[in-house]
Amino acid sequence: MKAHVFAEDSNTTAEDQTKPAKEYFQGLFSMVDGLTDELSESADTNLYVLSENFGVLRGDQAITDSTKSREESTTIWESAQEELLSAARETDVMVILLSTDTFDKTAGEIWPELVKAAKPESIWCIGAARSTLESINFEGLEKKDCSVISYQRVGVARTGTETREELLQAVNREATE
């Protein structure tokens, strides 16, 4: 089973830029790191961190290895869209935890393509603002028998305890079948 988690960076960081992105970004980002670790117990999990300063980073990638300088021909948003589409094609579990602006510039712009690329019977968890969730058409995912779990973001919280538990239970059920 494969899982992909997409989240934004955090303003709170470690001083050591040689740390992997999942350890470099701190503060509320620790919720994303913890969720990624929990998903890793049942699935081969990849974390992607979207950072305007460093580009699109994999969770195990050190900040000093940032690809942003190599992304001159594409923007961070285009790179994120490519990663999202690639992940949607192969993933059993897709987790997208983004603020309104970042969601709009990435997943929001390519939502119909993401739905088309989505693997049937996959699990999708979207953490976003109410306005974003209301603008997303989940019908295409539901037609593919995908499980859709949504979390209406409150302030800077990327996901809530109930949503996290619902996601982990769905993943554990799928992993044991």
ChimeraX commands (.cxc) that place a marker at each C-alpha (Angstrom):
marker #1 position 0.00,0.00,0.00 radius 0.5
marker #1 position 1.28,3.48,-0.91 radius 0.5
marker #1 position 0.49,6.77,0.81 radius 0.5
marker #1 position 1.41,10.31,-0.22 radius 0.5
marker #1 position 1.13,13.30,2.12 radius 0.5
marker #1 position 1.28,16.88,0.80 radius 0.5
marker #1 position 1.68,19.72,3.29 radius 0.5
marker #1 position 3.13,23.20,3.55 radius 0.5
marker #1 position 6.25,24.13,5.42 radius 0.5
marker #1 position 6.29,25.91,8.74 radius 0.5
marker #1 position 7.77,29.22,9.86 radius 0.5
marker #1 position 9.19,27.46,12.91 radius 0.5
marker #1 position 12.38,25.67,11.91 radius 0.5
marker #1 position 15.47,24.00,13.29 radius 0.5
marker #1 position 18.77,25.80,12.79 radius 0.5
marker #1 position 20.44,22.82,11.13 radius 0.5
marker #1 position 19.57,22.86,7.41 radius 0.5
marker #1 position 21.19,19.46,6.91 radius 0.5
marker #1 position 18.25,17.85,8.72 radius 0.5
marker #1 position 15.58,16.17,6.60 radius 0.5
marker #1 position 12.65,18.48,5.78 radius 0.5
marker #1 position 10.34,16.50,8.11 radius 0.5
marker #1 position 12.69,17.37,11.02 radius 0.5
marker #1 position 13.72,20.85,9.85 radius 0.5
marker #1 position 10.17,22.22,9.88 radius 0.5
marker #1 position 8.82,22.30,13.42 radius 0.5
marker #1 position 6.00,23.86,15.41 radius 0.5
marker #1 position 2.61,22.82,14.05 radius 0.5
marker #1 position 4.38,20.90,11.29 radius 0.5
marker #1 position 5.03,18.21,13.90 radius 0.5
marker #1 position 1.36,17.19,13.46 radius 0.5
marker #1 position 2.09,16.38,9.80 radius 0.5
marker #1 position 5.30,14.56,10.71 radius 0.5
marker #1 position 3.45,12.50,13.33 radius 0.5
marker #1 position 0.67,11.61,10.90 radius 0.5
marker #1 position 3.25,10.58,8.30 radius 0.5
marker #1 position 4.96,8.33,10.84 radius 0.5
marker #1 position 1.64,6.73,11.81 radius 0.5
marker #1 position 0.72,6.12,8.16 radius 0.5
marker #1 position 4.15,4.53,7.67 radius 0.5
marker #1 position 3.11,1.73,10.04 radius 0.5
marker #1 position 0.58,0.51,7.43 radius 0.5
marker #1 position 1.81,1.96,4.13 radius 0.5
marker #1 position 4.90,2.94,2.17 radius 0.5
marker #1 position 4.54,6.67,2.88 radius 0.5
marker #1 position 6.04,9.65,1.05 radius 0.5
marker #1 position 5.88,13.18,2.46 radius 0.5
marker #1 position 6.09,16.25,0.22 radius 0.5
marker #1 position 6.68,19.65,1.77 radius 0.5
marker #1 position 5.73,22.71,-0.29 radius 0.5
marker #1 position 7.95,25.66,0.57 radius 0.5
marker #1 position 8.14,28.98,-1.22 radius 0.5
marker #1 position 11.72,29.28,0.05 radius 0.5
marker #1 position 12.94,25.80,-0.87 radius 0.5
marker #1 position 10.57,24.42,-3.50 radius 0.5
marker #1 position 8.92,21.01,-3.30 radius 0.5
marker #1 position 10.88,18.84,-0.88 radius 0.5
marker #1 position 10.53,15.18,-0.01 radius 0.5
marker #1 position 10.27,14.58,3.71 radius 0.5
marker #1 position 13.63,12.82,3.88 radius 0.5
marker #1 position 15.39,15.47,1.78 radius 0.5
marker #1 position 17.73,17.91,3.54 radius 0.5
marker #1 position 17.05,21.59,3.04 radius 0.5
marker #1 position 20.61,21.99,1.74 radius 0.5
marker #1 position 19.68,19.58,-1.06 radius 0.5
marker #1 position 16.80,21.81,-2.13 radius 0.5
marker #1 position 15.81,21.58,-5.77 radius 0.5
marker #1 position 14.49,25.14,-5.95 radius 0.5
marker #1 position 17.59,26.46,-7.69 radius 0.5
marker #1 position 17.13,23.71,-10.30 radius 0.5
marker #1 position 13.47,24.61,-10.87 radius 0.5
marker #1 position 14.11,27.75,-12.90 radius 0.5
marker #1 position 11.85,26.69,-15.76 radius 0.5
marker #1 position 8.94,25.77,-13.48 radius 0.5
marker #1 position 7.39,27.35,-10.45 radius 0.5
marker #1 position 6.93,25.65,-7.12 radius 0.5
marker #1 position 3.23,25.47,-7.96 radius 0.5
marker #1 position 3.83,23.68,-11.26 radius 0.5
marker #1 position 6.25,21.28,-9.55 radius 0.5
marker #1 position 3.67,20.60,-6.85 radius 0.5
marker #1 position 1.00,19.96,-9.49 radius 0.5
marker #1 position 3.27,17.45,-11.24 radius 0.5
marker #1 position 3.96,15.65,-7.95 radius 0.5
marker #1 position 0.25,15.60,-7.06 radius 0.5
marker #1 position -0.72,14.11,-10.43 radius 0.5
marker #1 position 2.05,11.54,-10.28 radius 0.5
marker #1 position 1.05,10.54,-6.76 radius 0.5
marker #1 position -2.67,10.33,-7.61 radius 0.5
marker #1 position -1.98,7.74,-10.31 radius 0.5
marker #1 position -0.26,5.30,-7.96 radius 0.5
marker #1 position -1.40,6.02,-4.43 radius 0.5
marker #1 position -3.78,4.10,-2.25 radius 0.5
marker #1 position -3.89,6.96,0.27 radius 0.5
marker #1 position -3.72,10.64,-0.74 radius 0.5
marker #1 position -3.47,13.24,2.02 radius 0.5
marker #1 position -3.56,16.93,1.05 radius 0.5
marker #1 position -3.24,19.39,3.96 radius 0.5
marker #1 position -2.93,22.89,2.49 radius 0.5
marker #1 position -3.98,26.46,3.17 radius 0.5
marker #1 position -6.50,28.07,0.81 radius 0.5
marker #1 position -3.95,29.95,-1.30 radius 0.5
marker #1 position -1.63,26.97,-1.68 radius 0.5
marker #1 position -4.50,24.58,-2.41 radius 0.5
marker #1 position -5.87,26.96,-5.05 radius 0.5
marker #1 position -2.47,27.28,-6.77 radius 0.5
marker #1 position -1.82,23.54,-6.76 radius 0.5
marker #1 position -4.56,20.93,-6.35 radius 0.5
marker #1 position -7.37,23.41,-7.00 radius 0.5
marker #1 position -6.08,24.32,-10.46 radius 0.5
marker #1 position -5.83,20.69,-11.53 radius 0.5
marker #1 position -8.67,19.13,-9.51 radius 0.5
marker #1 position -10.48,17.55,-12.51 radius 0.5
marker #1 position -7.18,16.01,-13.66 radius 0.5
marker #1 position -6.44,14.74,-10.13 radius 0.5
marker #1 position -9.85,13.09,-9.95 radius 0.5
marker #1 position -9.36,11.54,-13.37 radius 0.5
marker #1 position -5.91,10.25,-12.35 radius 0.5
marker #1 position -7.11,8.96,-8.95 radius 0.5
marker #1 position -6.70,5.28,-8.37 radius 0.5
marker #1 position -10.11,3.60,-7.90 radius 0.5
marker #1 position -10.96,2.66,-4.30 radius 0.5
marker #1 position -8.20,4.88,-2.90 radius 0.5
marker #1 position -8.53,6.90,0.29 radius 0.5
marker #1 position -8.42,10.69,0.03 radius 0.5
marker #1 position -8.04,13.01,3.01 radius 0.5
marker #1 position -8.29,16.74,2.36 radius 0.5
marker #1 position -7.60,19.31,5.09 radius 0.5
marker #1 position -8.55,22.78,3.89 radius 0.5
marker #1 position -10.62,25.84,4.73 radius 0.5
marker #1 position -14.41,25.61,4.54 radius 0.5
marker #1 position -14.52,27.75,1.38 radius 0.5
marker #1 position -12.06,25.42,-0.33 radius 0.5
marker #1 position -13.89,22.27,0.73 radius 0.5
marker #1 position -17.18,23.74,-0.51 radius 0.5
marker #1 position -15.63,24.49,-3.90 radius 0.5
marker #1 position -14.30,20.95,-4.43 radius 0.5
marker #1 position -16.45,18.47,-6.32 radius 0.5
marker #1 position -15.89,15.12,-4.59 radius 0.5
marker #1 position -18.42,13.35,-6.82 radius 0.5
marker #1 position -15.77,12.12,-9.27 radius 0.5
marker #1 position -13.80,10.46,-6.47 radius 0.5
marker #1 position -16.96,8.90,-5.05 radius 0.5
marker #1 position -17.83,7.47,-8.50 radius 0.5
marker #1 position -14.45,5.71,-8.40 radius 0.5
marker #1 position -15.41,4.21,-5.01 radius 0.5
marker #1 position -12.81,6.34,-3.26 radius 0.5
marker #1 position -13.22,7.07,0.43 radius 0.5
marker #1 position -13.21,10.82,1.03 radius 0.5
marker #1 position -12.34,12.22,4.43 radius 0.5
marker #1 position -12.34,15.99,4.81 radius 0.5
marker #1 position -11.24,18.28,7.58 radius 0.5
marker #1 position -12.35,21.89,7.76 radius 0.5
marker #1 position -9.22,23.67,8.90 radius 0.5
marker #1 position -9.57,25.82,11.96 radius 0.5
marker #1 position -6.82,28.43,12.11 radius 0.5
marker #1 position -3.45,26.85,11.45 radius 0.5
marker #1 position -4.38,23.32,12.55 radius 0.5
marker #1 position -3.75,21.09,9.55 radius 0.5
marker #1 position -5.98,18.27,10.73 radius 0.5
marker #1 position -8.10,17.44,13.73 radius 0.5
marker #1 position -7.88,14.47,16.06 radius 0.5
marker #1 position -11.14,12.91,14.83 radius 0.5
marker #1 position -10.15,13.27,11.18 radius 0.5
marker #1 position -6.73,11.81,11.87 radius 0.5
marker #1 position -8.25,8.81,13.65 radius 0.5
marker #1 position -10.79,8.30,10.86 radius 0.5
marker #1 position -8.00,8.32,8.28 radius 0.5
marker #1 position -5.78,5.94,10.24 radius 0.5
marker #1 position -8.69,3.54,10.82 radius 0.5
marker #1 position -9.54,3.55,7.09 radius 0.5
marker #1 position -5.90,2.87,6.20 radius 0.5
marker #1 position -5.59,0.09,8.78 radius 0.5
marker #1 position -8.79,-1.55,7.50 radius 0.5
marker #1 position -7.51,-1.40,3.93 radius 0.5
marker #1 position -4.07,-2.74,4.94 radius 0.5
marker #1 position -5.56,-5.78,6.68 radius 0.5
marker #1 position -7.89,-6.75,3.82 radius 0.5
marker link #1:1,2 radius 0.2
marker link #1:2,3 radius 0.2
marker link #1:3,4 radius 0.2
marker link #1:4,5 radius 0.2
marker link #1:5,6 radius 0.2
marker link #1:6,7 radius 0.2
marker link #1:7,8 radius 0.2
marker link #1:8,9 radius 0.2
marker link #1:9,10 radius 0.2
marker link #1:10,11 radius 0.2
marker link #1:11,12 radius 0.2
marker link #1:12,13 radius 0.2
marker link #1:13,14 radius 0.2
marker link #1:14,15 radius 0.2
marker link #1:15,16 radius 0.2
marker link #1:16,17 radius 0.2
marker link #1:17,18 radius 0.2
marker link #1:18,19 radius 0.2
marker link #1:19,20 radius 0.2
marker link #1:20,21 radius 0.2
marker link #1:21,22 radius 0.2
marker link #1:22,23 radius 0.2
marker link #1:23,24 radius 0.2
marker link #1:24,25 radius 0.2
marker link #1:25,26 radius 0.2
marker link #1:26,27 radius 0.2
marker link #1:27,28 radius 0.2
marker link #1:28,29 radius 0.2
marker link #1:29,30 radius 0.2
marker link #1:30,31 radius 0.2
marker link #1:31,32 radius 0.2
marker link #1:32,33 radius 0.2
marker link #1:33,34 radius 0.2
marker link #1:34,35 radius 0.2
marker link #1:35,36 radius 0.2
marker link #1:36,37 radius 0.2
marker link #1:37,38 radius 0.2
marker link #1:38,39 radius 0.2
marker link #1:39,40 radius 0.2
marker link #1:40,41 radius 0.2
marker link #1:41,42 radius 0.2
marker link #1:42,43 radius 0.2
marker link #1:43,44 radius 0.2
marker link #1:44,45 radius 0.2
marker link #1:45,46 radius 0.2
marker link #1:46,47 radius 0.2
marker link #1:47,48 radius 0.2
marker link #1:48,49 radius 0.2
marker link #1:49,50 radius 0.2
marker link #1:50,51 radius 0.2
marker link #1:51,52 radius 0.2
marker link #1:52,53 radius 0.2
marker link #1:53,54 radius 0.2
marker link #1:54,55 radius 0.2
marker link #1:55,56 radius 0.2
marker link #1:56,57 radius 0.2
marker link #1:57,58 radius 0.2
marker link #1:58,59 radius 0.2
marker link #1:59,60 radius 0.2
marker link #1:60,61 radius 0.2
marker link #1:61,62 radius 0.2
marker link #1:62,63 radius 0.2
marker link #1:63,64 radius 0.2
marker link #1:64,65 radius 0.2
marker link #1:65,66 radius 0.2
marker link #1:66,67 radius 0.2
marker link #1:67,68 radius 0.2
marker link #1:68,69 radius 0.2
marker link #1:69,70 radius 0.2
marker link #1:70,71 radius 0.2
marker link #1:71,72 radius 0.2
marker link #1:72,73 radius 0.2
marker link #1:73,74 radius 0.2
marker link #1:74,75 radius 0.2
marker link #1:75,76 radius 0.2
marker link #1:76,77 radius 0.2
marker link #1:77,78 radius 0.2
marker link #1:78,79 radius 0.2
marker link #1:79,80 radius 0.2
marker link #1:80,81 radius 0.2
marker link #1:81,82 radius 0.2
marker link #1:82,83 radius 0.2
marker link #1:83,84 radius 0.2
marker link #1:84,85 radius 0.2
marker link #1:85,86 radius 0.2
marker link #1:86,87 radius 0.2
marker link #1:87,88 radius 0.2
marker link #1:88,89 radius 0.2
marker link #1:89,90 radius 0.2
marker link #1:90,91 radius 0.2
marker link #1:91,92 radius 0.2
marker link #1:92,93 radius 0.2
marker link #1:93,94 radius 0.2
marker link #1:94,95 radius 0.2
marker link #1:95,96 radius 0.2
marker link #1:96,97 radius 0.2
marker link #1:97,98 radius 0.2
marker link #1:98,99 radius 0.2
marker link #1:99,100 radius 0.2
marker link #1:100,101 radius 0.2
marker link #1:101,102 radius 0.2
marker link #1:102,103 radius 0.2
marker link #1:103,104 radius 0.2
marker link #1:104,105 radius 0.2
marker link #1:105,106 radius 0.2
marker link #1:106,107 radius 0.2
marker link #1:107,108 radius 0.2
marker link #1:108,109 radius 0.2
marker link #1:109,110 radius 0.2
marker link #1:110,111 radius 0.2
marker link #1:111,112 radius 0.2
marker link #1:112,113 radius 0.2
marker link #1:113,114 radius 0.2
marker link #1:114,115 radius 0.2
marker link #1:115,116 radius 0.2
marker link #1:116,117 radius 0.2
marker link #1:117,118 radius 0.2
marker link #1:118,119 radius 0.2
marker link #1:119,120 radius 0.2
marker link #1:120,121 radius 0.2
marker link #1:121,122 radius 0.2
marker link #1:122,123 radius 0.2
marker link #1:123,124 radius 0.2
marker link #1:124,125 radius 0.2
marker link #1:125,126 radius 0.2
marker link #1:126,127 radius 0.2
marker link #1:127,128 radius 0.2
marker link #1:128,129 radius 0.2
marker link #1:129,130 radius 0.2
marker link #1:130,131 radius 0.2
marker link #1:131,132 radius 0.2
marker link #1:132,133 radius 0.2
marker link #1:133,134 radius 0.2
marker link #1:134,135 radius 0.2
marker link #1:135,136 radius 0.2
marker link #1:136,137 radius 0.2
marker link #1:137,138 radius 0.2
marker link #1:138,139 radius 0.2
marker link #1:139,140 radius 0.2
marker link #1:140,141 radius 0.2
marker link #1:141,142 radius 0.2
marker link #1:142,143 radius 0.2
marker link #1:143,144 radius 0.2
marker link #1:144,145 radius 0.2
marker link #1:145,146 radius 0.2
marker link #1:146,147 radius 0.2
marker link #1:147,148 radius 0.2
marker link #1:148,149 radius 0.2
marker link #1:149,150 radius 0.2
marker link #1:150,151 radius 0.2
marker link #1:151,152 radius 0.2
marker link #1:152,153 radius 0.2
marker link #1:153,154 radius 0.2
marker link #1:154,155 radius 0.2
marker link #1:155,156 radius 0.2
marker link #1:156,157 radius 0.2
marker link #1:157,158 radius 0.2
marker link #1:158,159 radius 0.2
marker link #1:159,160 radius 0.2
marker link #1:160,161 radius 0.2
marker link #1:161,162 radius 0.2
marker link #1:162,163 radius 0.2
marker link #1:163,164 radius 0.2
marker link #1:164,165 radius 0.2
marker link #1:165,166 radius 0.2
marker link #1:166,167 radius 0.2
marker link #1:167,168 radius 0.2
marker link #1:168,169 radius 0.2
marker link #1:169,170 radius 0.2
marker link #1:170,171 radius 0.2
marker link #1:171,172 radius 0.2
marker link #1:172,173 radius 0.2
marker link #1:173,174 radius 0.2
marker link #1:174,175 radius 0.2
marker link #1:175,176 radius 0.2
marker link #1:176,177 radius 0.2
view
